[in-house]
């Protein structure tokens, strides 16, 4: 199995924008970001979540995301693990967490189920990616898939679009959060990006 492993630190700010403001946000991002040709930035990803539960408590102990591109099916599938949010540092302008992403073959879902993972749910993310230096901005609409594996009757989950501003580094560099915060200011009042709340 051909595997490419990327173990990094992720800084992230998130928000949502109603469908009525979607075009205004895209217009703003086209002016601010490095890639000006909108048609080249569209993506459509299928994401399946697999979990392992504690046999005693029933709580989820490990959750993995398996993603594949529907627009570019020749690309490798990707497994992604997101670590817990690192303590709510009030001096840090963005949320920090570890992220491990592995490129793999298209039989990864079968392999995960064979080693004990259970299929939990799947979604389809349809949207656009923009880049500003080391930052990536994803604007996507989440669609639910009522019947596993059947993408012919997908339905939008909400009337809003998810906005994610991320920056990946090999080592912790909290100073980069200020760059993210400054960029997020340029998107107001169309969308307000903020840190992810710590789960309790």
PLY file of the C-alpha trace (Angstrom):
ply
format ascii 1.0
element vertex 200
property float x
property float y
property float z
element edge 199
property int vertex1
property int vertex2
end_header
0.00 0.00 0.00
1.44 3.36 -1.06
1.24 5.78 1.89
2.28 9.39 2.27
2.10 10.58 5.87
1.74 14.22 6.90
1.88 14.86 10.64
1.40 18.56 11.31
0.01 21.27 13.58
-3.20 22.88 12.36
-4.38 26.37 13.26
-8.02 26.97 12.40
-10.76 29.60 12.51
-14.33 28.72 11.53
-17.61 30.44 10.75
-20.69 30.15 8.58
-22.33 32.34 6.00
-25.97 32.18 4.81
-26.59 31.26 1.19
-27.77 34.82 0.52
-24.23 36.11 1.24
-22.36 33.28 -0.52
-21.64 35.22 -3.74
-20.49 38.27 -1.78
-18.00 36.12 0.15
-16.62 34.52 -3.02
-16.19 37.95 -4.58
-14.30 39.18 -1.50
-12.07 36.10 -1.46
-11.25 36.41 -5.17
-9.97 39.90 -4.47
-7.95 38.94 -1.40
-6.46 35.56 -2.36
-3.75 34.29 -4.68
-5.85 32.24 -7.09
-8.14 34.45 -9.14
-9.71 31.84 -11.44
-12.72 30.58 -9.51
-13.41 27.58 -11.76
-10.00 26.09 -10.86
-10.71 26.06 -7.15
-13.95 24.08 -6.99
-13.97 20.82 -5.07
-16.46 18.07 -4.31
-15.34 15.61 -1.66
-17.02 12.53 -0.27
-16.20 12.03 3.41
-16.90 8.88 5.44
-16.38 8.73 9.21
-15.18 5.54 10.89
-15.04 5.05 14.64
-13.90 2.67 17.36
-15.88 2.64 20.62
-14.86 1.69 24.13
-16.46 -1.71 24.77
-17.26 -0.81 28.37
-18.55 2.76 28.17
-19.61 2.88 24.53
-17.77 6.19 24.09
-15.94 6.88 20.85
-12.20 6.46 21.43
-10.91 7.00 17.87
-12.53 8.73 14.90
-11.05 8.77 11.39
-12.20 10.58 8.27
-11.78 9.00 4.84
-12.01 11.52 2.00
-12.00 11.15 -1.76
-12.39 13.66 -4.55
-15.41 13.17 -6.80
-14.17 15.72 -9.34
-10.71 14.11 -9.54
-11.28 10.39 -8.86
-7.72 9.55 -9.92
-6.39 11.25 -6.79
-5.54 9.01 -3.79
-8.01 8.57 -0.96
-7.02 10.37 2.26
-7.34 9.29 5.89
-7.41 12.17 8.35
-7.11 12.18 12.12
-7.79 15.39 14.04
-6.42 15.68 17.56
-8.20 17.37 20.45
-8.25 21.14 20.64
-5.19 22.29 22.59
-6.25 24.20 25.74
-8.02 27.50 25.16
-5.00 29.82 25.18
-6.53 33.29 25.36
-3.39 34.79 23.85
-3.59 32.56 20.77
-5.77 34.08 18.02
-6.71 30.71 16.48
-7.51 27.18 17.65
-4.59 24.74 17.55
-4.74 20.96 17.18
-2.64 18.16 15.69
-3.58 16.71 12.32
-2.38 13.53 10.65
-3.25 12.96 7.00
-2.34 9.85 5.05
-2.77 9.27 1.32
-3.73 5.69 0.57
-5.41 3.33 -1.88
-9.14 3.15 -2.60
-9.69 -0.03 -0.54
-8.97 1.76 2.74
-12.61 1.62 3.92
-12.64 -2.17 3.65
-9.35 -2.36 5.51
-10.58 -0.15 8.37
-13.68 -2.30 8.88
-11.54 -5.46 8.86
-9.40 -4.15 11.74
-12.37 -3.16 13.90
-13.53 0.29 12.82
-17.27 0.86 12.34
-18.82 3.04 9.67
-20.55 5.97 11.41
-21.85 8.37 8.73
-20.93 10.04 5.45
-21.30 13.49 3.94
-20.56 15.29 0.72
-18.76 18.64 0.80
-19.15 20.86 -2.24
-17.41 24.21 -2.41
-14.32 26.26 -3.22
-10.77 26.54 -1.93
-8.71 29.72 -1.86
-5.10 30.30 -0.87
-3.38 33.31 0.67
0.26 32.53 1.32
0.36 29.57 3.76
-3.35 29.93 4.57
-6.17 27.94 2.98
-9.79 29.07 3.00
-12.51 26.48 2.31
-16.09 27.55 1.68
-18.33 24.50 1.45
-21.88 23.32 1.77
-22.44 20.06 3.62
-24.86 17.51 2.16
-26.22 14.46 3.94
-26.40 11.07 2.25
-29.53 9.24 3.51
-28.54 5.89 2.01
-24.97 4.70 2.41
-23.04 4.88 -0.83
-25.92 6.37 -2.81
-24.94 9.85 -3.99
-27.96 10.31 -6.26
-30.28 11.78 -3.61
-28.02 13.97 -1.47
-29.62 16.85 0.43
-28.09 20.06 1.87
-27.87 19.90 5.67
-28.47 23.63 6.12
-29.00 26.77 4.10
-25.56 28.03 5.18
-22.00 27.49 4.03
-19.16 26.40 6.30
-16.08 28.65 6.17
-12.75 27.28 7.41
-9.50 29.24 7.53
-6.58 26.89 8.19
-2.81 27.04 8.33
-0.56 23.99 8.72
2.97 23.93 10.16
5.44 21.20 11.07
6.07 22.74 14.50
4.07 25.02 16.76
4.26 28.65 15.60
1.61 30.64 17.45
2.82 33.90 15.90
1.25 32.82 12.60
-2.18 33.12 14.22
-1.91 36.90 13.98
-1.69 36.58 10.21
-4.88 34.52 10.23
-6.64 37.00 12.51
-5.68 39.91 10.24
-7.02 38.08 7.18
-10.27 37.20 8.98
-10.83 40.89 9.69
-11.01 41.53 5.94
-13.96 39.12 5.65
-16.15 41.03 8.10
-19.07 41.68 8.18
-19.84 39.02 5.54
-18.59 36.27 7.83
-17.14 36.28 11.35
-14.45 33.65 11.89
-13.69 32.49 15.42
-11.91 29.77 17.39
-13.48 26.35 17.91
-15.06 26.07 21.36
-13.47 23.58 23.72
-15.70 20.57 24.36
-16.28 19.85 28.03
0 1
1 2
2 3
3 4
4 5
5 6
6 7
7 8
8 9
9 10
10 11
11 12
12 13
13 14
14 15
15 16
16 17
17 18
18 19
19 20
20 21
21 22
22 23
23 24
24 25
25 26
26 27
27 28
28 29
29 30
30 31
31 32
32 33
33 34
34 35
35 36
36 37
37 38
38 39
39 40
40 41
41 42
42 43
43 44
44 45
45 46
46 47
47 48
48 49
49 50
50 51
51 52
52 53
53 54
54 55
55 56
56 57
57 58
58 59
59 60
60 61
61 62
62 63
63 64
64 65
65 66
66 67
67 68
68 69
69 70
70 71
71 72
72 73
73 74
74 75
75 76
76 77
77 78
78 79
79 80
80 81
81 82
82 83
83 84
84 85
85 86
86 87
87 88
88 89
89 90
90 91
91 92
92 93
93 94
94 95
95 96
96 97
97 98
98 99
99 100
100 101
101 102
102 103
103 104
104 105
105 106
106 107
107 108
108 109
109 110
110 111
111 112
112 113
113 114
114 115
115 116
116 117
117 118
118 119
119 120
120 121
121 122
122 123
123 124
124 125
125 126
126 127
127 128
128 129
129 130
130 131
131 132
132 133
133 134
134 135
135 136
136 137
137 138
138 139
139 140
140 141
141 142
142 143
143 144
144 145
145 146
146 147
147 148
148 149
149 150
150 151
151 152
152 153
153 154
154 155
155 156
156 157
157 158
158 159
159 160
160 161
161 162
162 163
163 164
164 165
165 166
166 167
167 168
168 169
169 170
170 171
171 172
172 173
173 174
174 175
175 176
176 177
177 178
178 179
179 180
180 181
181 182
182 183
183 184
184 185
185 186
186 187
187 188
188 189
189 190
190 191
191 192
192 193
193 194
194 195
195 196
196 197
197 198
198 199
